[in-house]
Amino acid sequence: MEGIEWLKSSGFRIYGIVIDGMKGLPQALKPIPVQMCQFHQMLIVRRYVTQNPNIETSRELLNLVNIIAKTDKESFCGAFNEWYEKYRDVVNERVHDKRIKRIIPPYMRPKLRSAYLSIKRNMPPLWTFYDHPETGLPNTNNAIEGVFSDLKTKVRVHRGISKENRNKLIDEYLKRHY
């Protein structure tokens, strides 16, 4: 928030922001349009269901989220809702074990449920670029990640550099490239 205020006070106009997670950030940044990086959403789901899931429900969710960046909002949302209707019972199934002494039993597949809820929660910010084409927002933050990666490599090569010279290196890099 401090960085955004600095940018605004320095005369920058912010059309939108692409984020890679952090639950409360879209609400904190209002009224600025916020786009959730679709690639990072894919990684979140992959972390929950693994890259090689052993149940069909997880495999289908992983296949669905893998096409998110290659499809439009209506197709993805429709397919996601169809997936949920098909597997609602699997996602919401609870453990039926008499040894568990909880009032509400835990979910049978908590990681699958977390993956589903992550997509559901992030659905509006996943499609900000689609709903607001005038902002020119990309659907992923890959471009800026590439810039940071290149910059980190340049700084890492000069490991023994002083903080002052490191700042000069970064300033010069940004001036030449942007």
Buried (B, 14 or more C-beta within 10 A) or exposed (E): EEEBEEEEEEEEEEEBBBBBEEEEBBEEBEEBBBBBBBBBBBBBBBEBBEEEBEEEBBEBBBEBBEEBBEBEBEEBBEBBEEBBEEBEEBBEBEEEEEEEEEEEEEBBBEBBBBBBEBBEEBBEBBBBBBEBEEBEBBBBBBEEBEBEEEBEEBBEEEEEEEEEEBEEBEEEBEEEEE
